[in-house]
Amino acid sequence: PPKVDSSVVRITPKVPPPSINFIEWDGMLRTVFNRKHKTIGSIFKQKDSLETMRKNYNTAVSLRGGAPLETGDDTKAKLMEALEASGFAEKRSAQLNTDDFLQLLAAFNRAGFHFA
C-alpha cells in the first residue's frame, strides 16, 4: 500500500454567522483570490478590476442619488484611498484570515464599493 500521511480537518461554522451579504462576500473573495499572491492594492489597479468596480460603484450610487465615478483614474484613487486607510493595500490575499476579509469588505462598503 502507498505511504500516505492523512489528517482530519474539522470545519465549524461561526456562531452566529457574520451579518454580511454573502453574494458580496463571494464576489470579493473571487476577485482577491484570482491572483492570491499579488497585493490587494495591485489587484484593484488592474484595468478589468477598475472597470468592474467603477460599474458596481456607479450602480450603487445611482440608487442613492450620488455622483458617479467618471473615469478609471477616479475609481483607482477612491479604491486606493479606501485600501490605504484600512491598511490592506500592501497585504496579500493568501496571508489574510476571515476577520481580515470581513474588515476588507467593510472598508470597501464604507467607501461605497460593492461586489455583485
C-alpha positions as CSV (number, residue, x, y, z in Angstrom):
1,P,0.0,0.0,0.0
2,P,1.1,3.6,-0.6
3,K,2.7,5.5,2.3
4,V,0.3,8.4,2.8
5,D,0.0,10.9,5.6
6,S,-3.5,11.9,6.3
7,S,-5.3,14.3,8.6
8,V,-8.8,15.0,9.6
9,V,-9.9,18.7,9.4
10,R,-12.9,19.8,11.3
11,I,-14.7,22.9,10.0
12,T,-17.2,24.5,12.3
13,P,-19.4,27.5,11.2
14,K,-19.2,30.7,13.1
15,V,-22.0,31.1,15.6
16,P,-23.7,33.4,15.0
17,P,-22.8,33.8,11.3
18,P,-21.4,37.2,10.4
19,S,-24.1,39.7,9.2
20,I,-22.9,40.2,5.7
21,N,-24.2,39.9,2.2
22,F,-22.8,36.5,1.1
23,I,-23.1,37.4,-2.6
24,E,-20.8,40.4,-2.0
25,W,-18.6,38.2,0.2
26,D,-18.3,35.7,-2.6
27,G,-17.6,38.4,-5.2
28,M,-14.9,40.0,-3.2
29,L,-13.2,36.7,-2.4
30,R,-13.3,35.6,-6.0
31,T,-11.6,38.9,-7.0
32,V,-8.9,38.8,-4.4
33,F,-8.1,35.1,-4.8
34,N,-8.0,35.2,-8.6
35,R,-4.4,36.4,-8.0
36,K,-3.8,35.5,-4.4
37,H,0.0,36.2,-4.4
38,K,-0.4,39.8,-5.6
39,T,-1.0,42.6,-3.1
40,I,-4.6,43.7,-2.7
41,G,-3.7,47.1,-4.0
42,S,-2.2,45.8,-7.2
43,I,-5.2,43.6,-7.8
44,F,-7.5,46.6,-7.8
45,K,-5.2,48.6,-10.0
46,Q,-5.7,46.3,-12.9
47,K,-7.9,47.6,-15.7
48,D,-10.6,44.9,-15.6
49,S,-10.9,45.2,-11.8
50,L,-11.1,49.0,-12.0
51,E,-13.8,48.9,-14.7
52,T,-15.9,46.3,-12.7
53,M,-15.6,48.3,-9.5
54,R,-16.5,51.6,-11.3
55,K,-19.6,50.0,-12.7
56,N,-20.6,48.5,-9.4
57,Y,-20.0,51.8,-7.6
58,N,-22.0,53.8,-10.1
59,T,-24.9,51.4,-9.9
60,A,-24.9,51.6,-6.1
61,V,-24.5,55.4,-6.1
62,S,-27.3,55.9,-8.7
63,L,-29.7,54.2,-6.3
64,R,-28.8,56.7,-3.6
65,G,-28.7,59.7,-5.9
66,G,-25.0,60.4,-5.6
67,A,-22.3,61.4,-8.1
68,P,-20.9,58.6,-10.3
69,L,-17.2,58.0,-10.9
70,E,-16.4,59.2,-14.4
71,T,-13.1,57.5,-15.2
72,G,-10.9,54.6,-14.2
73,D,-8.5,57.1,-12.6
74,D,-11.3,58.4,-10.3
75,T,-12.1,54.8,-9.4
76,K,-8.4,53.9,-8.8
77,A,-7.9,57.0,-6.5
78,K,-11.0,56.2,-4.4
79,L,-10.1,52.5,-4.2
80,M,-6.5,53.1,-3.2
81,E,-7.7,55.7,-0.6
82,A,-10.0,53.0,1.0
83,L,-7.3,50.3,0.9
84,E,-4.6,52.5,2.3
85,A,-6.9,53.9,5.1
86,S,-7.8,50.3,6.1
87,G,-4.2,49.1,5.9
88,F,-4.9,46.4,3.2
89,A,-3.1,48.0,0.2
90,E,0.1,46.1,0.7
91,K,-1.3,42.8,2.1
92,R,-1.7,39.6,0.1
93,S,-4.9,37.6,0.0
94,A,-3.1,34.4,0.8
95,Q,-1.9,35.9,4.1
96,L,-5.3,37.2,5.4
97,N,-7.7,35.4,7.7
98,T,-11.5,35.5,7.8
99,D,-11.6,38.5,10.1
100,D,-9.3,40.4,7.8
101,F,-11.6,39.7,4.9
102,L,-14.6,40.9,6.9
103,Q,-12.7,44.1,7.6
104,L,-11.7,44.5,4.0
105,L,-15.3,44.1,2.8
106,A,-16.5,46.6,5.4
107,A,-13.8,49.1,4.2
108,F,-15.0,48.7,0.6
109,N,-18.6,49.1,1.6
110,R,-17.8,52.3,3.7
111,A,-16.1,53.7,0.6
112,G,-19.3,52.9,-1.5
113,F,-17.9,49.9,-3.4
114,H,-19.9,46.7,-3.6
115,F,-19.4,43.4,-5.2
116,A,-22.0,41.5,-7.3
